[in-house]
Amino acid sequence: MKYTEIQDKSLQELEGMLKEKKMELFELKLKLRTMQLSNPNEIRACRKDIARIKTAISAQKNA
């Protein structure tokens, strides 16, 4: 996911995406602890997506 894909979305869509990504991150961490996660880099990618979404949300609130 790139920032350019996110910046055109509405605030409600962004908050929905943020909630989904946070749940995904929780599930990935759970899988990591139970040794079911095959690629630990997915956690890093998910965290970066969350940061991108939060950046887009704050940019819209400040604009």
PADO-215963 format. One record per atom (N, C-alpha, C): x, y, z; atom name; residue number from 1. Coordinates in steps of 0.001 Angstrom, whole numbers, plus 500000, padded with zeros to 6 digits. Last residue first. Example, Ala and Ser with C-alpha at 12.3 -4.5 7.8 and 13.67 -1.06 7.14 Angstrom:
2
((512850,497750,507080),"N",2);
((513670,498940,507140),"CA",2);
((512900,500030,507870),"C",2);
((513190,494310,507800),"N",1);
((512300,495500,507800),"CA",1);
((513200,496700,507800),"C",1);
! end
This chain:
63
((494223,519961,507315),"N",63);
((493944,520727,506074),"CA",63);
((492645,521492,506157),"C",63);
((494375,518406,509552),"N",62);
((495071,519699,509568),"CA",62);
((494745,520548,508361),"C",62);
((492993,516135,508792),"N",61);
((492485,516916,509926),"CA",61);
((493122,518308,509963),"C",61);
((494570,515157,506731),"N",60);
((493219,515622,506431),"CA",60);
((492647,516473,507564),"C",60);
((496873,514490,508116),"N",59);
((496966,515476,507043),"CA",59);
((495586,516017,506711),"C",59);
((495949,512493,509820),"N",58);
((496375,513763,510411),"CA",58);
((496495,514853,509340),"C",58);
((495396,510515,507877),"N",57);
((494332,511024,508754),"CA",57);
((494725,512381,509329),"C",57);
((497914,510032,506792),"N",56);
((496857,510561,505924),"CA",56);
((495723,511157,506757),"C",56);
((499176,508985,509059),"N",55);
((499699,510204,508443),"CA",55);
((498626,510850,507577),"C",55);
((497719,506639,509448),"N",54);
((497676,507688,510474),"CA",54);
((498175,509017,509922),"C",54);
((498502,505262,507131),"N",53);
((497094,505630,507312),"CA",53);
((496970,506743,508346),"C",53);
((501228,504909,507646),"N",52);
((500796,505665,506466),"CA",52);
((499354,506140,506615),"C",52);
((501111,503311,509943),"N",51);
((501724,504638,510020),"CA",51);
((501304,505502,508835),"C",51);
((499964,501010,508854),"N",50);
((499264,501741,509913),"CA",50);
((499805,503164,510016),"C",50);
((502027,500248,507149),"N",49);
((500730,500627,506587),"CA",49);
((499923,501430,507598),"C",49);
((503970,499597,509032),"N",48);
((504208,500730,508139),"CA",48);
((502915,501205,507482),"C",48);
((502779,497359,510191),"N",47);
((503046,498542,511019),"CA",47);
((503274,499772,510151),"C",47);
((502818,495645,507971),"N",46);
((501542,496058,508556),"CA",46);
((501717,497311,509410),"C",46);
((505549,495247,507619),"N",45);
((504771,495872,506556),"CA",45);
((503439,496393,507091),"C",45);
((506169,493931,510033),"N",44);
((506793,495215,509709),"CA",44);
((505990,495963,508651),"C",44);
((504696,491598,509697),"N",43);
((504431,492480,510834),"CA",43);
((504975,493873,510548),"C",43);
((505888,490383,507530),"N",42);
((504515,490868,507377),"CA",42);
((504157,491825,508506),"C",42);
((508240,489303,508290),"N",41);
((508298,490642,507696),"CA",41);
((506903,491222,507468),"C",41);
((507861,486678,509062),"N",40);
((507767,487721,510087),"CA",40);
((507841,489146,509535),"C",40);
((506182,484272,507551),"N",39);
((507002,485404,507134),"CA",39);
((506871,486531,508158),"C",39);
((504691,482347,508904),"N",38);
((505777,481899,508034),"CA",38);
((506724,483039,507648),"C",38);
((503423,481823,512037),"N",37);
((503703,482860,511053),"CA",37);
((504906,482445,510215),"C",37);
((503104,480103,514085),"N",36);
((502348,479813,512873),"CA",36);
((502644,480808,511756),"C",36);
((504009,480370,516753),"N",35);
((504885,479774,515733),"CA",35);
((504129,479368,514461),"C",35);
((502613,481891,518450),"N",34);
((502240,480475,518416),"CA",34);
((502994,479722,517321),"C",34);
((503638,484405,517988),"N",33);
((503866,483795,519296),"CA",33);
((503521,482308,519328),"C",33);
((502699,484873,515406),"N",32);
((504136,484838,515664),"CA",32);
((504437,484122,516974),"C",32);
((499961,484969,515781),"N",31);
((500528,483874,514995),"CA",31);
((502026,483735,515241),"C",31);
((499862,487385,517208),"N",30);
((499394,486149,517826),"CA",30);
((499967,484928,517106),"C",30);
((500736,489148,515283),"N",29);
((501530,488982,516504),"CA",29);
((501146,487697,517225),"C",29);
((498629,488884,513454),"N",28);
((499993,488509,513059),"CA",28);
((500873,488287,514282),"C",28);
((496490,489897,514938),"N",27);
((496476,488499,514517),"CA",27);
((497868,488020,514114),"C",27);
((497334,492571,515205),"N",26);
((497104,491753,516392),"CA",26);
((497156,490263,516038),"C",26);
((497328,493341,512517),"N",25);
((498583,493338,513271),"CA",25);
((498461,492471,514521),"C",25);
((494582,493166,511989),"N",24);
((495518,492312,511254),"CA",24);
((496850,492213,511999),"C",24);
((493664,495207,513640),"N",23);
((493241,493822,513903),"CA",23);
((494181,492841,513204),"C",23);
((494876,497346,512346),"N",22);
((495235,497066,513736),"CA",22);
((494827,495644,514120),"C",22);
((493592,497243,509884),"N",21);
((495033,496988,509950),"CA",21);
((495489,496680,511369),"C",21);
((490966,497925,510632),"N",20);
((491253,496629,510016),"CA",20);
((492736,496271,510135),"C",20);
((491348,500547,511573),"N",19);
((490822,499525,512484),"CA",19);
((491135,498120,511950),"C",19);
((492179,501761,509211),"N",18);
((493068,501730,510373),"CA",18);
((492635,500636,511348),"C",18);
((489918,501584,507620),"N",17);
((491130,500865,507224),"CA",17);
((492084,500714,508399),"C",17);
((488270,503317,509076),"N",16);
((487896,501915,508912),"CA",16);
((489100,501058,508539),"C",16);
((489649,505686,508721),"N",15);
((489498,505157,510075),"CA",15);
((489076,503689,510053),"C",15);
((489390,505970,505947),"N",14);
((490705,505819,506550),"CA",14);
((490618,505228,507950),"C",14);
((486646,506325,505672),"N",13);
((487283,505165,505051),"CA",13);
((488646,504900,505689),"C",13);
((486364,508765,507026),"N",12);
((485689,507570,507533),"CA",12);
((486305,506299,506961),"C",12);
((487838,510508,505379),"N",11);
((488254,510283,506765),"CA",11);
((487625,509019,507344),"C",11);
((488309,509191,502029),"N",10);
((487671,510041,503031),"CA",10);
((488139,509648,504425),"C",10);
((491281,509050,499944),"N",9);
((490130,508456,500628),"CA",9);
((489566,509425,501676),"C",9);
((493624,509965,498890),"N",8);
((492380,510395,498242),"CA",8);
((491128,509884,498947),"C",8);
((495751,508795,500254),"N",7);
((495461,510210,500491),"CA",7);
((494152,510690,499864),"C",7);
((496223,506137,499465),"N",6);
((495465,506421,500679),"CA",6);
((494974,507857,500738),"C",6);
((497819,506035,497276),"N",5);
((496559,505306,497218),"CA",5);
((495636,505713,498362),"C",5);
((500036,507424,498158),"N",4);
((499222,508035,497111),"CA",4);
((497884,507334,496956),"C",4);
((501214,505627,499937),"N",3);
((500541,506814,500475),"CA",3);
((499635,507452,499429),"C",3);
((500564,502179,499120),"N",2);
((501344,503403,499041),"CA",2);
((500516,504583,499537),"C",2);
((500844,498831,500000),"N",1);
((500000,500000,500000),"CA",1);
((500892,501237,500000),"C",1);
! end
